[in-house]
Structures are given as C-alpha cells and as structure tokens.
Amino acid sequence: MELDIGMIRGLGTLVVMIAFIGLTLWVFNRRRDRDFAEARLLPFGDDNLPPEVQEPAMRSNGQ
C-alpha cells in the first residue's frame, strides 16, 4: 500500500473532521451547561474587588 499525497490529504481531512465533530459534541453537551454559565461570568468577576485592588481604568504612558 502506497501513501500518495491524495491519501495523506484524505487522512488529514478525516482527522480534522473527527476533531470538529468531537469538539461540537463537547460544546453542546447538556452536562457542560453549568461550567459554561460560570465561564460566561468570569469577565465580570473583578467588579466586586475593593478600588485599591482593581487596576486603574486609564494608564499613564510615563510622560
């Protein structure tokens, strides 16, 4: 059995397709809803920190 460029490309396409299907099933799995709901709120997690801990809204460029 020879591996020509067409066979290698076909196997590469198959691997990418299997990875895509696996990732899609993982993302849309109902058991992951709670984890993704928590992850959606991560950017807003710093809102409850005291002002001295939070980064300043504007940074000085040193001039």
C-alpha positions as CSV (number, residue, x, y, z in Angstrom):
1,M,0.0,0.0,0.0
2,E,1.5,3.3,-1.1
3,L,0.8,6.6,0.6
4,D,0.4,9.2,-2.1
5,I,-0.4,12.8,-1.5
6,G,-4.1,12.2,-2.0
7,M,-4.3,9.5,0.7
8,I,-2.4,11.8,3.2
9,R,-4.7,14.7,2.5
10,G,-7.7,12.4,2.9
11,L,-6.5,11.1,6.2
12,G,-5.8,14.7,7.3
13,T,-9.3,15.7,6.4
14,L,-10.7,12.7,8.3
15,V,-8.7,13.6,11.4
16,V,-9.9,17.2,11.3
17,M,-13.5,16.2,10.7
18,I,-13.4,13.8,13.7
19,A,-11.9,16.5,15.9
20,F,-14.6,19.0,14.7
21,I,-17.4,16.6,15.5
22,G,-15.9,15.7,18.9
23,L,-15.5,19.4,19.8
24,T,-19.0,20.2,18.7
25,L,-20.5,17.4,20.8
26,W,-18.4,18.5,23.8
27,V,-19.6,22.1,23.5
28,F,-23.2,21.3,23.0
29,N,-23.3,18.7,25.8
30,R,-26.0,19.5,28.4
31,R,-23.8,18.4,31.2
32,R,-21.4,21.3,30.5
33,D,-24.1,24.0,30.8
34,R,-23.2,24.8,34.4
35,D,-19.5,25.1,33.6
36,F,-20.1,27.4,30.6
37,A,-22.5,29.5,32.6
38,E,-19.8,30.1,35.2
39,A,-17.2,30.9,32.5
40,R,-19.5,33.4,30.9
41,L,-19.5,35.5,34.1
42,L,-15.7,35.4,34.5
43,P,-15.0,38.8,32.9
44,F,-17.3,40.4,35.5
45,G,-15.7,38.8,38.5
46,D,-13.4,41.7,39.3
47,D,-16.3,44.1,39.8
48,N,-16.6,43.2,43.5
49,L,-13.0,43.9,44.4
50,P,-12.1,47.0,46.5
51,P,-10.9,50.0,44.5
52,E,-7.3,49.8,45.7
53,V,-7.0,46.2,44.3
54,Q,-8.6,46.9,40.9
55,E,-6.4,48.2,38.0
56,P,-6.8,51.8,37.1
57,A,-9.1,52.5,34.2
58,M,-6.5,54.7,32.4
59,R,-2.8,54.1,32.5
60,S,-0.2,56.7,32.2
61,N,2.3,56.4,29.4
62,G,5.1,58.0,31.5
63,Q,5.0,61.4,30.0
